[in-house]
């Protein structure tokens, strides 16, 4: 997600990359929960399938890139932040990574059949120049996609009297931006969903630890102003809270799509060759019951696909409505689990206590779950993913 596109000089870009390095952990632990559900629709809009060559620009921890690889695409994940790329590398050691600024991509023109940029436009110093550079990397007749994304901004405005800043690229201007980059067949659609957050305080702490612009405004404020903004924020968030204390937060994003006309075909490059991976069968471990009656599964140090294959193997032996406590030391596990449950129809319940203070996460199995392909837990068997 850290992809400011500061221009070709690179000085501003390097500074922005450092800022994202400092905020990478907060983004990875909390804010990615709001961006993961948009990965699948983004790839669908870009028509990413097996054999596609994909550039995930501003990839952050690599969720869209990993989902594209699960479809059989050849992917490069690019980000300006070394810390973000380290998160992506931890989750998938075979994912090809590239540290780069959106304004100066080190790729040949027309090298990719799909270019996606998730939630990057609000963070680009020069959206027009960066979009043009992303378009340059796109092969003719193929697809470019961008997701454009406040409760926190409203609280700041209420306290300071300063209206929230206008978005870098309003949704109404997305088509204009894509046309200016030389793209055609533009279209926009809105993706909306409701994301559960355990409490209003968890939402506040998570947002403050993330790199969103409003959080930076709060951190720069005086302690007294911070307290007033927090009180107002908690009051606004309380209106979205259910009887169990869970915040039901409405989230929306605009997916903008376009193609590169054949007349603009650049010379194509064949230098990008990511390594192939081999699928391994999971080896399900013995599971136990907790005192609350939940099935406890120890996923160990498995990450992403291996962890989900392990979990899925257990689920096939359990009935619908079973509550599972999955122990996992992968820091991306709560994000992957939330996205996978959203895909398959199971219910993600959030973090839970586990023996020896190990990280654990709960989900409830569904009778109406959607099956996934044998070696790819991110692809539905009906080929809708």
N, C-alpha and C positions, 0 to 999 in steps of 0.2 A: 504493500500500500504506500510505502514511502517513495514517491516518484515525483518530485517537485517540478522537474523540467525547467531548471533555472536558466537555461540558455547555454550557448556553446562555450562560454568562458569557463563555466564549471565551478567558479568560486562559491556562488550562492548555493549551488547544488551540493557541494561538499559540506557546507554548513548545515543545510537541511538534513543531509544524511546523518550528521552527528546528532542532531536533535532526535531523529527517529531511533538512533542507536540507544539513546538514553531512555526512550519510551517503549522500546520493543517489548520488554517483559510485560508491561501493563497492557499493551495492545494484545499480545499473545494470550494472556490469561483471561482477559475480560472482553475487550471490544470485538475480537474476532467472532464472538457468538452472534453478533448482529450482521456480520458480513457473510458467514458460511452459508446460510439458507439461500443466498442469491447466487451461489456458485453454479448450481445445476441449471437454473434458468438462463444464466449468462452463457454457459457452454451450449445449451440448446439453441439459443438465439444465434450463436456463432456457427452453428451446424458442425460442431466438433464431433468427429467420429473416429473410428479406427483408421489409422493411416494419415490423419490430419497432422500438419506441422504447425505448432501453436507457440506463440510468444505471449506469456503472461507478464505484462508490464506492471510494475509496482506490485509484485507477487506477495510481498509480506511473508508470512509463514508458509505460503505455498499451497493453500487449500484448493484454489481453483486449478492450479497446476497439477496437483496430485489427482484431483477428480478427472482432469483431462487425460492423464496417464492411465487411469483406471478404464477409460473408454478405448484404450489402445492407440492414443495419439502420441506423437513425438513432440516433446515439450521442452522449452527453455523458460525458466523462471528468472526474471530480471528484477532487481531492486537496487536502490541506491544505498540502503542501510546494510552494513555487514552483519549487524545483530539480527536483523530480520532474516537474512539469508542463512545465518547459523541456526535459527529456529526451523527453517525449511529443511536444512541438511540433517538436523537431528531426527526429523520425522521421516525422511526418505533419503537415504544415503546415495541412491542412484539417480536422484532428480538433478538434471543439468541446471547449474546456476550461473548467473552472470550479474556482476555488479556494474550498474550503468545508470546514467542520467537519461531521462526521457528526451532531452534536447539533443543528445549525441549518442544514439544507439550504435554500438559497434557491430552492426549486421549489414549485410548487403541488401539492396532494395529488392522487394518481392521475395524475400527468403521464406515467408510463412504464409500458409493458407488461411490462418486465423490469428488475429491479434486481439487480446482481451486486456482490459485495464479496469480492475475492480475498485470502485470508490476512490479513484485517483484525481479526478478533475478538480475537486475542491482544494487539493493540495498542490496544484501545479502553479508555478509562478507565472508562466505564460501558456495558458491552455491552448491557444491557437497554434503556437509553434510546436508544442509537444504533440498535439493531435496530428499535425502535419508530419512529424517525424514517425509517429506510429503508423500513419498511412503509408509512408515510404517503405516500411518493412513488410507491407501487405502485398501479396501477389494479386494481379488483376483478376477480377470477377469474384474475389473472395471477400471474407467478412471481417469487419472491425466492430468491436463492441466495447461500450464503456458504461459503467454503473455510476450514477450521480446521486449523491445523497444530499426544533430542538427544545427539548424540555429544559436543558441546562442553559441554552441561549435565552430562553424566555425568562428564567429566573434571574439571570444577569440583567436583562432589560428592565424587569420589574424593580430591581434594587437600585441600579445606577441611572435609570432613565434614558439609557442609550439604546436605541433600537438595534436588534441583531444585525450584523453585517450582511449585506447582500451576498448570495452565493457567487463564487468566481464565474460560474457559467450557469445561469438560470435554465431550468428545464425547457423553457420556451425557446432558448437559443441553441439547443443541442443540434438540431438539424442544420442551422446556419453554420455552426462550428465544423460539422462534418463536411458540408459542401465546400467551405473555405479550404479544407485540407485536400480537395480534389476528389472526394468520394461521392458516389451516387447511390440511388435506391435507398435513401435514408428512411428510417422509421423509428418511432419511440413507443415504448410500452411501460406501464407502471406495475411494479411488483410490490405487493403489500402483504404483511403477515403480522402476527402478534407474538412477541418474544417474552417468555416468562423470566423474571429476575427474582431471586429469593426474597429480597426485601428492599425497601427504599434506601436503606443505608448501603447495601451491597451495590445498588445502582450508582449512588453518589461516589463511593470509593472507587468503583471500577472506572467510571468516567474520568475522575480526576487523575487516575494512573495511566490514562490513555493519551494519545497525541492529538485529540480533537482540539480545534482552535479555541472553543469555549473554555475547555479545561485550562489552557494556557492563560486565558484571561483571569480565571479565578486564582490561579497560582501567583499571578503578579499583583493581585489586590492586597490591601492591608488586612491584617487578621480580623479586624472588626467588620470589614466589608465581606470577607469570606464567610464569617458567621451568618451575616444577614442573607447572603446568597444561598447558603446551605439551608437555612430555615425556610426560605421561600421555595427552594427546590424540593425539599421533603414534603412541603404542603401540596405542591403541584403533583408530585409523584403519588401522594396518598390517594388522589382522586382516581388513580389507575390501579389501585391495590384491591385485591379480592379479600374475602373473609379469612383466608389463611395467611394473609400478609404478603402474598406474592404479587409483585408488580406485573401487570399485563401490559407490556409496552408496545404500542403500535409502531411498526417500522415500515418504511417504504423506500424504494429506490427506482430510478428511471433507467431502463435498459435502452440505449440508443444503438441502432444498427445501421451499417452502410456497406457498400461494396466499392472496390476500386475498378474503374472502367478499364476495359481491355486496351484502349488507346494509350494508357499510361504505363504499359508494361515495361519495367526496368529489366536489366540483366539479372538473372536469378543465380543464387549461390547454392551450392550443394555441399558446403563445408560443415554443416551442422549434422552430426550423427550421434545422438545420444545412445548410450548402451542399452541393450535389451535386458529385460528382467525375466526371471523364471518364477512361475507360481509354485508355491509349496503347500502341501496339505497341512492343515492345522493338526496339532497333536493335543486334543482336549485333555485338560488336567481334571482330576477328580474334584467335584464341587461338594460343598457342605452347606448346611443351613445355619443362618444366624439365629440369635435368640428371638428375633422378631419374626422368624419364619421365612426370611428372604434366602434365596439361593446365593451363596458366596462363590465367586469365580476369581481365581488369581491369574491375572493376565501377565504378571511379571513385568519384564522390560520390553515386551512386544510393542511395536508402534504401528499406527495406521492400519494398513491392509491386514498384516499378520494378526493384530489384536482383534479386528472385526471378524476375521475368519474363525478365530478361536471362539469368540462370543457366539457367532452364528451356529457353530457346531454344537454348542451346549443348548442353544435355544431349540434346536430340532428335537431335543430329548425332553423338553419341558412343555407344559400345557399353557394355554392362553391365560392371561391374568397373573402369571408368575412374576413376582418382584425379584429382580437380580441385583446384587451388589457386586460390581466389577472392580477388583483391585487392579490399579495400573499406575506405573511410575512414569508413563509418558506424559509430559506436561500438556500435550495437545489432546489427550484422551477426552476431556469433557467437551471439547469443541467437535472432535470427530464423532463422538457418540451422539451429541445433539443433532448433528447434520445427518448421521446415518439413521437415527430413529425417525427424523422428519421424512427421509426418503422411503423407508420401509414400512412405516405405519405403527411402529412400536412407540411407547411413550417414555421420553427422557424425564427423569424425576430430579436430577441434580446430584450434587455431592452429598455423601453420607459418611458417618464415622466408620472406621474399620479397625481390626485388630492391629496393635503395635503402631497406631497412628499412620498407617499406610494410606495413601490417597485412594479413595473408592467413590464410585458413582453408581447411582441407581437408575434402573429402567423397568418398565412393566411390559411384558410381552402381550401382543395383540392377536386375536383370532383372525383378524382381517389383514394380517401383515402381507406386504408385497415381497415375493421371493426375489433374490438376486442371483446372478450367475455363479457357477461353481467356484471359479478362481478369481472373481472380481466382485467384492461386496458392494462396490459403488455403482454397479450396473444391474438394472432390473432385467429379469428374464424376458419381459415383454418388449425389450428394446426401446423403452421410452426414455432410458437414461443413456 
